[in-house]
């Protein structure tokens, strides 16, 4: 039972009341902003709040975060990962715990010590030791145990085992109370509850303090839920087994005194929540313990119970008393208290006053005490989700509980005395993410902090301001919110100033209603006079004496007089009211009761205007006046509607119908015209009288007046004099003067309104709709039958006089009336054909077709057969619809209609009975999606008028018109493929085409569409591949575009997508562009079906300026997006290319072409939307063969002879470029003859030549050399490109075949890699190779061995540790670097070595190393700015450049492994595979397959591929038939040497194994096993080797005649009877490298050769002995590579192209976030450029290229062994060098040009380099535009990287070698430190001297 603070208020039924207009007067309040903190890829564990500062602290995996109250991060500390193992105590040396590994450090305990301003954080690692940090800055560690003992193991070191704790403030010191569950074996001895020091020499130690002693912790297995405290006690809530050896768990709460440091006062008590499970979460309010228990059969639900603290303490005191005084026995003799946890202590019998004497126990009192009687509570609330967190808040006399569940939802609960009510739930964390038990309310009670594993959220405890009005405020049922009436807003009680006074603060849990106006008196008011109205407003709040309410009528305010509960308001005067709205007789104003500017309640109030009522109702002003909503009266004599009760001058009034006390009232009392007394029908052209009834004339007695009748004829108002005939005292007749009417009429009847006026303007009311109807017999009766069928009351007759017509009877002369009508006239019959079965409805149109249906019932025949008329469709005289009877096929004849006994009317048209026949259909199949245009051929298909087509059960809509021999329709979608019968319905007659059913096929599938780009001009051929494409009737390629106004101005009109055709006309092609109803523009082209698997489409032309929205294929009814067909590649429209005229003088001037020259056309964007092969160039009627197409140039080879001009193009042939639809004429071309015979006279020629000779000689002398060279270079460049194009085209097929084979191999490799993974080097090896490239063996001498005695080793170690500390001084380190670099003897090699040693020594402090590097880079930039900025970072000449290289290697290791490593490894494997497929000379190293011409094997060597079966297994070298042996196929060549075969076999056997773990090829022999022939060991050289003329040939498989499929096995080599070791794992440092085979191979004058004999001219080793002339000849021969060899290079290049592209793309792509280090570096370079005023973008480009791409990525490209555990052969290295050079060329700013003298390696990638250059530029631009890398983000990333490399094993060695360099220049360094005044203050020189003394083991006085 809860205490009195939970007393429930009186509840009342909820009565919602809404005042909608209140929203008009309230400002819109914005929703409260949500504050959230999260860190990607970081899991949060704990959250604590520092109450005095409001700061929050988040304990997370590997981090501690310090947050502001608004959740802004203020600082972050990195706590992991660390090298650790739960099976080891904290260690210093890794050798003490070999199983240790990098372990994440989750936070297990987080507490705040407010007194000492310390944060206590205990992690999972190192057996749960703790550390203290400064509250103001968590990065500052105040205490961290260097060598923690087991007494300092605090938290559980196992995830999932909870640790809870409290900081206990005692006088003079703080203690720590910690409770934890059972954890790992090493900490199993730590008690579940301990008291620990928080200060002193051994913080966190439990030495000398209390601990909960447990016999065997695992017998109880406590699992703690929470720890809480009040002023005197600490409480721990937990679950454990009920007793020793029991399996059932129970819920408990334990209590200890806060001042009890020995835990003598420990008492625990079971808790039960009636009928529920175990406790899951808890919270302690000042006097209640709230507990959330699991509930439901699956324990997935929850129940909330409340345990009053007084009851809890009472029960514990009772248990303590019983255990102290009665041995634990209760009054009934049963055991109610005991000593638990298997200790020797027992309940005792002490004096009765012992509990009071020892309230917190003592040494002699029993402990720990456990009560046996549980404290039970009834559930306050049950929820459908499991609860993981509880918090509560007591405010304003209410208790609010906050429950967080395991699905991330937060529930707010209002707790009453006996139950709880959830009044709000919201999703806080991600769905499925449990809310942490650390659910915190801030010290003000305003905000709630919610923690989940991914985020921290700050939520308002009560978001009262979000409710904009009183109704929503009270409906929210938030117990913390109420409506503050005088403030006009939803507030908490404390925010409402007069909340304690009645009716000032309304609470939704009381019987309160929002203020409302109960009644208004009067309900309306006339606008002409000012008055008062009374508002009834219940429960108005009382005001102070000087305060008042006021009423607001719109913008008019008046003071309100309050007489509870009434409020009197004064209405505004008429001049301050707005006018009535048009068409209204009143104005409605908002009426608000206000306090100051706050609206209390509001409604609307109407002010009426009686005169407006009269003006709005002209036809019956009196009736409208007295029947209106308002109290208006009518003055009949003066015709006024008034609001008063009296008419002027005693005039008698007609009173409002609302005057219930007056007998004569309402509209019936008005003087009014009741209706017509004469006939309503009035004939046109005949003089007629109109008489009307009038009543209530007594208002006009004694007042004679004139009367008039008024008729509202079309276009005019006709006034007729009238007379009054009084038939009684109160009624009479009005006689209107007789009149003939001739109105203009469009129909035969015309209603004409009529009314009466008394006098000139006084209009009498019409009681209803009063009108006469004028009619004209001639209208609507065009023939005799119509006339005679007219209503008899009209007196219409058919008059035959003059022109026959229908007339009013008296107007027709007596002899002209015709009694009989003419015979029927038939004008139209539709349709003219029908099926023989009959049943067809025929429509007959004409005149005199009867006067009634009975006249034609049996009067119609069709082709002599009866036709039955349909009465529902018959129209008098004009139409008959009848149904035909059956007749033989071919019957034909007219239609006859015979009326009565008169002669029949006969049609001029004949009706024919014909039998429609279906013959065939085309096509006979189509996709099930429908849309196929189906043509059904037959005879007499145009039968009947209502024709429908069905294919199966689906309708097939017909395309009009229906032709006699063909019907065209379009199929509808079908659910599944199959055959369907075609059915045509002619009226009610069916015809089926049974011989040829239509077959629905599966829908076509598109699997490939390319290319995916086009110019806007369109016309590019798009090849679409798929299946079932030949079933599509009309395949289209369409594009939807967003139209712009300038595009619409082009005149593209909306057109019918299916225009009507005529019979026999061919089908029209779809329009190019049409406007759709959606407003989009659709442009389409028709595709041609090449086969069932290929469509050829042309890209549609699209207008400039229109934005493409969707490109798709329309396959009949199917629409397939281009991206879906192309595998995700969207279609792109590029701007149309622009080409410059050939002649620089303009397009009209001819271009002079010399025969044999290549034409160069300049332009822009030439290859953006088309390829070289698709471009057609014509000169006249001849073709100019396109050789090269780049972004800005088109090169074509013109015809050797001048072509003829095409028709109409002039005398010279035009140069025309055709790119798809684009046809670009660039001007005429004039061929220049080689030697032209002049017709000029010889004498004149000689004279002119002599005169010009001097001028020509002078000009030519100056210009010829330059022009000759430049033109020759240009021509050479063009021809080289053309030749390269031709060569690449020639090897295209070979490339495709090679590429297919390679992709198959790569697919197999990919599946292998899924199992084994890419063989990345571990980080340590990677770093060593990156820091010390080319270093043979270990880069650092291991250990400090050789120093002598152990003491010296310790001293040296101390000295190196001090050197490490000294390096942390930025001034010392910068001075050291600058001093070393100033020394002349300090070589470049030394600089790189020292920089790498520093990188190792400072690896654990990467933030510091980065700062040093930034400083040095700034100095370097300042140095180069004054020289040549473009030279900066070009080489590695200073230590900072090597530091930058190492820094990038560290920062990009993760990027290498996750992104770039895979494509780079695939490139390496593709190179290796391709090289191994061709012969490789083992002596010269040259190969048939290479990219490097210097390694090209130029001779044609015949070879055959073989597949050897290698035996693998533990017994492979003994028995091939052993069950443990399996065969591995290995691809080799018969020309391979035995060593090459062994390498390839090892590659296959160990293809998933890193190279370092494989056996050496030199430790194994290859044995050939040939069945009965036995075993043969093969080797490169043996007695069988062939030796001729001092040349010995290495043995090959061909030499041994090893056949395809032969079985081989690798066996250990045997030398001198022993077996060579073949250990797979090599540890330590290698002793050296394998010595490659000597090229000369000279042994006693014998030279080795493999595939070709190395001649002196070809061998580099011999060239040095040749003459200069020989070497020049060799270079010339190397340049002139025959095409046969160049094709090999091109073939290799084409095959590897995809892998090169993939690698470059991975390096230069921004598809993934750029590594933060790259962004950080580039931003820093941008800052340097801005600082030094460098605006040249080329310089910045060079800096970035030199710092990243050339410094790091080129090195990685050339040396994959830096990151992979692989062996790179010379051939692979040569190929990688070419690719790396291509990458370098792509990074250069200068234009890449090649010529005939260019190296072949540069020619290979001449076409690709411009594209790669664009990639580099885009990469730089994208990085610059990306969001900047913040200092905090970079430092956080560097902190994580610092832990990736455990530098301890090599740190001392690096420091030792670094000291050797310091020792070398010791004096200079000491001098530099002593000269610096700051260094002097820091005693840096002295500290270095101490280091020297220790390291050199010298006695020193320092």
Buried (B, 14 or more C-beta within 10 A) or exposed (E): EBBEBBEBEEEEEEEEEBBEBBBEBBEEEEEEEEBBBEBEEBBBBBBBBBEEBBBBBBBBBBBBBBBBBEBEEBBBBBBBBBBBBBEBBBBEEEEEBEEBEEBBBBBBBBBBBBEBBBBBBBBBBBBBBBBBBBBBEBEEEBBEBEEBBBBBBBBBBBEEBBBBBBBBBEEEBBBBBBBBBBBBEBBEEBBBBBBBBBBEEBBBBBEEBBBBBBEEBEBBBBBBBBBBBBEEBBBBBBBBBBBEEEEEBBBBBBBBBBBBBBBBBBBBBBBBBEEBBBBBBBBBBEBBBBBBBBBBEEBEBBBBBBBBBEBBBEBBBBBBBBBBBBBBBBEEEEBBBBBBBBBEBEBBEBEEEBBEEBBBBBEEBBBBBBBBBBBBBEBBBBBEBBBBBBBBBBBBEBBBBBBBBBBBBBBBBBBBBEBBBBBBBEEBBEEEBBBBBBBBBBBEBBBBBBBBBBBBBBBBBBBBBBBBBBBBBBBBBBBBBBBBBBBBBBBBBEBBEBBEEEBBBBBBBEEBBBBBBEEBEEEBBBBBEBEEBBBEBEBBBEEEEEEEBBBBBBEBBBEBBBEEEBBBBBBBEEEEBEEBEEEBBBBBBBBBBBBEEBBBBBBEBBBBBBBBBBBBBEBBBBBBBBBBBBBBBBBBBEBBBBBBEEBEEEEEBBBBBBBEEBEEBBBBBBBBBBBBBBBEBBBBBBEBEBBBBBBBBBBBEEEEEEBBBBBBBEEEEBEBEBEBEEBEEBBBBBBBBEBEBEBEBEEBEBEBBBBBBBEEEBBBBBBEEBBBEBBBBBBBBBBBBBBBBBEEEBBBBBBBBEEBBBBBBEBBEEEBBBEEBBBBBBEEBEBBBBBBBBBBBBBBBBBBBBBEBEBBEEBBBBBEBBBBBEEEEBEBBBBBBBBBBEBEEEBBBBBBBBBEEBEBBBBEEBBBBBBBEBBEBEBEBBBBBBBBBBBBBBBBBBBBBEBBBBBBEBBBEBBEEBBBBBBBBBBBBBEEEEEBBBBBBBBBBEBEBEEBBBBBBEBBBBEBBEBBBBBBBBBBBBEBBBBBBBBBBBBBBBBBBEBBEEBBEEEBEEEEEEEEBEEEEEEEEBBBBBBEEEEBBBBBBEBEBBEEBBBBBBBBBBBEBBEBEBBBBBBBBBBBBBBBBBEEBBBBBBEBBEBBBBBEEEBEBBBEBEEEBBBBBEBEBBBBBBEBEBBBBBBBEBBBBBBBBBBBBBBBBBBEEBBEBBEEBEEBBBBBBBBBBBEBBBBBBBBEEEEEEEEEEEEEEEEEEEEEEEEEEEEEEEEEEEEEEEEEBBBBBBBBBBBBBEBBEEBEEBBEEBBEBBBEBBEEBEEEBEEEEBBBBEBBBBBBBBBBBEEEEBBBEEEBEEBEEEEBBEBBBBBBBBBBEBBEBEBBBBBBBBBBBEBEEBEEEBBBBBBBBBBBBBBBBBBBBBEBBBBBBBBBBEEBBEEEBBEBBBEBBBBBBBBBBBBBBBBBBBBBBEBBBBBBBBBBBBBBBBBBBBBBBBBBBBBBBBBBBBBBBBEEBEBEEBEBBBBBBEEBBEEBEEEEBEBBEBBBBBBBBBBBBBBBBBBBBBBEBBBBEBBBBEBBBBBBBEEEEEEEEBBBBEEEBEEEEEBBBBBBBBBBEBEEEBBBBBBBBEEEEEEBEBEEEEEEEEEEEEEEBEBEBEEEEEBBBBBBBBEEEBBEEBBEEBEEEBEEEBEEEBEEBEEEBBBBBBBBBBBBBBBBBBBBBBBBBEEEEBBBBBBBBBBBBBEBBEEBEBEEEEBBBBBBBBBBBBBBBBBBBBBBBBBBBBBBBBBBBBBBBBBBBBBBBBBBBEEBEBBBEBBBBBBBBBBBBBBBBEBBBEBBEEBBEBEEBEEEBBBBBBBBBBBBBBBEBBBBBBBBBBBEBBEBBBEBBBEBBEEBEEBEEBEBBBBBBBBBBBBBBEEEEE
